[in-house]
Amino acid sequence: MVPFASAKWVQRSRPKTTASIHSLDRLRASEAYWQIGAVVGEMGQILDQAWTFIHADDGHNALAVLQALTEAYLSEWENLDDSDGEASGFFKDVGQAWIEALLSTDLTNQERKTWADRLTDWQGEVDAYGVDEAFDDAATAVLDGWDTPALQHILQGTLPDEVSHAAEDITRARLNILERRGRFQEFLHLAQAEGQIQRYALMLIRLSRAKEALAYGLEHLRTTEDALALARALYEDGESAESLQIAEHGLTLEGFKATLVKWLRDQAEAMDRMELALTAAERAFQEEISLANYQRVAELAADQWSEKRLALLDYARKKLSSLQQGRVEVFLSEGLLDDAIAALDTYASHALIEQVVDAALQAQSQLDWVIQVSRRQAESIMDRGKSEYYTEAASWLAKARTAYQGMARIGEWQAYLSELLSTHGRKYKLVPLLKALAVR
């Protein structure tokens, strides 16, 4: 067993960790907030070294690194600003490493109990801060090990009448270890028993059993994410037709479909399955309205584009819940300024509004709208008195001036500018910017 607090990693890691965290004491809270990522990142580098030992099946050295890391981090982490959950979230990563390191190491019963007690103590330390289950699964894993009768039955392929499922993190670690050690049949038994559909199917492909993987996937896949992983693996294994079959099936499953259907579109085109590629391209646009997806339909539609174009634009007009930027960019690409303006909502970003304003100015169209929106953007900045944004306000006012000029309403612009100078005359950083906007 690795003696507690005896490894070289304790001496190396604890001072470095403590110094990194205490350095934040000298910073204001607003500054310290941005340093949390650096501290967690430094701890992550030490955690990576533990994983290097784990992947080499060197569990004892992995445990030494993890012990040093955990004790040092626990002694200081509550001093960090955890308002975004990053500092406490790191315990999840550490806990997963503990599970796999412990299950990768041959331990006596006494050593297992000692580690479990220590992990339970650590969990007690973080419970008070609302960090749930940081080390609970690791304590369970080390006590159970690989010896429970139920697990032994599963690994041998003889499922008990009722399977008591292990925590997902424990199952993931066990599968990693079985795969690393080449115990593939036991891997399959465990993955199947624990409902690890994606890993089971991918292992079948690795074992040159692609036909079984296809059949299994068509029957058992539950999410688009799993379908995409299996489709990619089949394609890379040379089973291109089967990969498209799985991808098409994946579109009937639950989950985010845009990534899967774009993959299907591109692979179908590469295989000269043009009808399928076009169908997938249209579906991709429906799942994720964007200019890139719109243009891909145009490329694949050929002489059908006139009809497809009208259908896609109509879909974009009606799909109000879709990505606003994608809808706006599609409309602007077609010169449909009225549709682009209609697609903007209350929460449109300044950059997106500016994109539409610039398009309107270039087309010399909807200039009344340009004046209205440009003035509103500028006034919101000036009224708040945020001097660092005055240049941005002036930029918006310049757009309004251009629109006034385009409508031959220079007098109105000059009157409006005089009103602004009167209202904001005490803002010495703003006044020169406003005076520069006068029409000579």
Sequence and secondary structure as in RCSB ss.txt:
>XXXX:A:sequence
MVPFASAKWVQRSRPKTTASIHSLDRLRASEAYWQIGAVVGEMGQILDQAWTFIHADDGHNALAVLQALTEAYLS
EWENLDDSDGEASGFFKDVGQAWIEALLSTDLTNQERKTWADRLTDWQGEVDAYGVDEAFDDAATAVLDGWDTPA
LQHILQGTLPDEVSHAAEDITRARLNILERRGRFQEFLHLAQAEGQIQRYALMLIRLSRAKEALAYGLEHLRTTE
DALALARALYEDGESAESLQIAEHGLTLEGFKATLVKWLRDQAEAMDRMELALTAAERAFQEEISLANYQRVAEL
AADQWSEKRLALLDYARKKLSSLQQGRVEVFLSEGLLDDAIAALDTYASHALIEQVVDAALQAQSQLDWVIQVSR
RQAESIMDRGKSEYYTEAASWLAKARTAYQGMARIGEWQAYLSELLSTHGRKYKLVPLLKALAVR
>XXXX:A:secstr
   TT SHHHHHHHHHHHHHHHGGGGS HHHHHHHHHHHHHHHHHHHHHHHHHHHTT HHHHHHHHHHHHHHHHH
HGGGS  TTSHHHHHHHHHHHHHHHHHHTS   HHHHHHHHHHHHHHHHHHHTTT TTSSHHHHHHHHHTTT HH
HHHHHTT   SS     HHHHHHHHHHHHHTT HHHHHHHHHHTT HHHHHHHHHHTT HHHHHHHHHHH  BHH
HHHHHHHHHHHTT HHHHHHHHHHHTTSBS  HHHHHHHHHHHHHTT HHHHHHHHHHHHHHS  HHHHHHHHHH
HGGGHHHHHHHHHHHHHH TTS HHHHHHHHHHTT HHHHHHH  TT  HHHHHHHHHHHHHHT  HHHHHHHHH
HHHHHHHHHT GGGHHHHHHHHHHHHHHHHHTT HHHHHHHHHHHHHHTTT TTTHHHHHTTS  
